[in-house]
Amino acid sequence: MSRVCELTAKGRQIGHNVSHANNKTKRTYLPNLQNVTLISETLGRSVRLRVSTHGLRSVEHVGGLDSWLLKTDDRLLSLKARRLKREIAKKQAEGSAA
């Protein structure tokens, strides 16, 4: 399981631990990933995703999972999120055509 947010593609960063003597050793900074269940209003079901806390706040700010997925570029989304986005777009297209 990779340490990357499924919605924002936020991943690990690399930096240095710096001692008092200014010695530098490599270290990694990991994103704060949480397993969350988000609800899709269009599909009428819940979806489990691994999302960073920053991504979770962004989703809430935009107005929910559906609007977040539809406005986000596919390159940033995980495979699972891209499939979900396609499913939501298809369902909304059916709803507007009827």
C-alpha positions in Angstrom: 0.0 0.0 0.0 1.7 3.2 -1.2 1.7 6.3 1.0 -0.1 8.6 -1.5 -3.4 10.4 -1.1 -6.0 9.0 -3.6 -7.5 12.4 -4.2 -4.7 14.9 -4.2 -1.7 12.7 -5.0 0.1 14.1 -2.0 3.0 11.7 -1.3 6.2 11.5 0.8 8.8 14.2 0.7 12.5 13.8 1.3 14.6 16.1 3.5 17.3 16.2 6.2 17.5 15.9 9.9 19.9 18.6 10.9 21.7 18.2 14.2 23.1 21.0 16.5 26.5 20.4 14.9 24.8 20.9 11.5 25.2 17.2 10.5 22.6 16.3 7.9 21.0 12.8 7.6 18.3 11.8 5.1 14.8 11.4 6.3 11.3 11.2 4.8 8.2 13.3 5.6 5.0 11.2 5.2 1.6 12.7 4.6 -1.1 12.2 7.2 -3.2 9.6 5.5 -6.5 8.4 6.9 -8.8 5.6 5.8 -12.1 7.4 5.4 -15.6 6.5 4.1 -17.0 9.3 1.9 -20.5 9.5 0.7 -21.4 10.0 -3.0 -24.7 11.8 -3.3 -25.0 11.0 -7.0 -24.4 7.3 -6.6 -26.2 7.0 -3.3 -23.5 4.9 -1.6 -20.4 5.3 0.5 -16.8 4.8 -0.8 -13.7 3.9 1.2 -10.6 5.9 0.3 -7.2 6.6 1.7 -7.0 10.4 1.9 -4.7 12.9 3.4 -6.2 15.2 6.0 -5.5 18.2 3.7 -7.4 16.4 0.9 -10.3 15.7 3.3 -10.6 19.4 4.2 -10.4 20.3 0.5 -13.3 17.9 -0.4 -15.4 19.4 2.4 -14.6 22.9 1.2 -15.6 22.2 -2.4 -18.9 20.7 -1.4 -18.5 17.0 -1.3 -16.9 14.0 -3.0 -18.8 14.3 -6.3 -18.0 17.9 -7.0 -14.3 17.4 -6.0 -13.9 14.5 -8.4 -15.6 16.2 -11.3 -13.4 19.3 -11.0 -10.1 17.5 -10.4 -7.7 16.5 -13.2 -7.5 12.8 -13.8 -3.7 12.8 -13.5 -3.9 13.6 -9.8 -6.5 10.9 -9.0 -5.7 7.2 -8.2 -7.2 4.5 -10.4 -10.0 3.8 -7.9 -10.9 7.5 -7.8 -10.8 7.8 -11.6 -13.2 4.9 -11.9 -15.5 6.5 -9.4 -15.3 9.8 -11.3 -16.3 8.1 -14.5 -19.2 6.4 -12.8 -20.4 9.7 -11.3 -20.2 11.5 -14.6 -22.1 8.8 -16.3 -24.8 8.8 -13.7 -25.1 12.6 -13.9 -25.3 12.5 -17.7 -28.2 10.0 -17.5 -30.0 12.2 -14.9 -29.7 15.4 -17.0 -30.8 13.6 -20.2 -33.9 12.2 -18.7 
